[in-house]
Amino acid sequence: MRAAVRDRLGPTDVATRWHIAEWKARPGSIVALSFQAVPFGANVDELRPAVVVLENRSGKLVPIADGKLALGQVHCENGSGESVSDEAAPVFELDLAPYVIAPGATAIGVRFVCYNTFPAGEGSLTQLSLLELHAGTLREVLREPVSFSNHDRPSGTEIDTRGTVSLDTTLHDGHFDLVIQTTRRIADDGSGIRLPADRASPKVETRRYVWSSDRYIPLQRP
């Protein structure tokens, strides 16, 4: 299998990490995700993530589509300069939930998880990319943060935001609208100082994305 992937993407080495899974939305197909293992604080450009779809043809796995992942503006730096566990290294995970973005079209999800530190605390980010199988390639149609956290040590305040992704029945240009709903919670350090109600109560935000040309964009409300 990895030989078939190398034929499509080029050589890999011992530092390459793999996630391989059956793609149930396309019977007889497998999705392979690869990236370079780098330590926490390294340049994220060194990760070089890529995805390949392989199809079983007469008992042989044949690559039929591939794509490289762009990360955009992410912050995975070790701003504190302190020693950090290897568990904080940036990673990618396959998300093969049924992201049916159009009738008969299911996108492949990839989640990027990274951590960051700064002099007064630390945080984390989970970013979701959706890839659509299109004309022999995997084109990225969405790249958005879905979960993130921030911990300020001096104040003991923790901000935790968790998101869910769903598809709506509304269509724009043949593609279903996509909805990301995030719930933001703020907690103190247990010192007994009560947070004001407007800060302590969970905040729910709903963001809607619509299809435009070849990808999802945020819906601009009047």
Residue, then its C-alpha position, 0 to 999 in steps of 0.5 A: m500500500r505504501a509503495a502505491v502511495r509513494d508512486r503517487l506522492g514520491p519517496t517517504d522516509v522513517a520520519t513519515r507518519w501514516h493514518i490509513a483507513e477504509w473509506k466507507a463512503r466509497p466502497g473498495s477505497i482506502v484513504a492514506l494520510s501521511f505527514q512528517a513527524v516534527p517536534f513541538g515548536a518546529n516550523v509547521d511547513e516541515l510537516r508536508p501533509a498529504v492525502v491519497v485515495l486508493e481504489n481496489r481494482s482486480g485485487k490491486l490498490v491503485p491510487i486514483a486521487d491525491g492532494k497536499l494540505a495547506l495549513g494557513q495561519v496557524h500558531c504552534e510555537n513554543g513562545s515560552g521557551e520551556s521544555v514541553s512533552d513530545e505529546a505536544a507535537p503537531v499531528f494530523e488525524l483522519d476524520l471520515a465522518p459522512y461529510v456529504i457536501a453534495p448529492g452523491a459527493t462525500a468529502i474527506g475530513v482531516r483534523f490538524v491538532c497543534y499546541n502553543t505556549f506563551p510566557a503566561g500560558e498555553g493553548s491548543l487548536t484543532q483545524l478541520s480541512l475537507l477535501e473533495l474528490h474532483a477530476g483525479t485530485l483532492r481539492e480542499v473545499l474548507r479549512e476552518p478552526v473547530s476547537f481551541s483553548n487558552h489557559d492564562r496562568p497568572s489569572g488561572t482563567e481557562i477558555d475552552t471552545r469546542g465545535t461541531v460540524s454539520l451539513d444543512t439541507t439548504l443548497h447553494d450551487g449544488h452543495f449543501d450549506l455547512v454549519i459550524q457551531t462552537t460552545r465557548r466556556i470560561a472557568d477560573d482557577g477555583s480560587g473562589i472568585r466568581l466570574p460575572a454571569d456574562r462571562a461564566s455562561p457558555k457562549v454558543e456561536t453558529r457560523r454558516y458556510v455556503w458554496s462559492s465557485d470551488r469551495y465553502i466561504p462564510l455566509q455574509r449576513p446583512 
